[in-house]
Amino acid sequence: MFEYRQYEIRQAELIREADAQRLANQVRRPRRAAGGSAEHDPEGRVSDRSWRARFARAA
């Protein structure tokens, strides 16, 4: 009986963890979608990829 009760508790914990992960994914999804559109945003990040010239290559 004790093992069955532990099984029920673990099952409830896994369901709570899955719900928390699902909620976190729902929050992240719109942010990722919005981040991709910033490439064509006129007021977005300015990058000419010349930052590599500022750093010396490792020996």
N, C-alpha and C positions, 0 to 999 in steps of 0.2 A: 504494500500500500504506500509506503514511504517513497519508493522509487517512482511510482506512478505520479505522486504529487510533485516530485522533482521534475518529472517529464512535463507536467502541465505548466509549472513555473517557467521552465526553460522555453517552452513553446510560446508562452506569453511574452517573454523577453525578446525572442526572435521576431515576433510580430511587431513589437514596439520599435525595435531597431530598423526593421524594414520600412515601417511608416516614416521614421525619422529620415532615413536615406531617401525615400521617395520625395518627401517634402524638400529636402536639400537639393535634389535634382530639379524639382520644379522651380526653385528659386534661381538656380544656376542657368537653366536653359535660356530664359529671355536675355540674361546678361551676355551670354555667348553669342546669341543672335545679333544683339545690338553692337557687340564689339567688332563683328565682321563688316558692318556697314560703315565704320569709321574711316575706312580707306578712301572713300569718295567724299568724305565730309570736308567742305572748304575750310572749316575752322578746326580741323582735327590736327593730329600730330604731324610735325614737319620732319621728314627724314630724307636725307640724300644719300644715305648708306656710305658716307665718307668717314664714319667713325672708325672704321678699320685702319685708316691711314694714321690715326693718332696713336695707335698702340704698336709697340715694337713686337716683333715675332719672337716667341720663346726659343731659346737655343736648344 
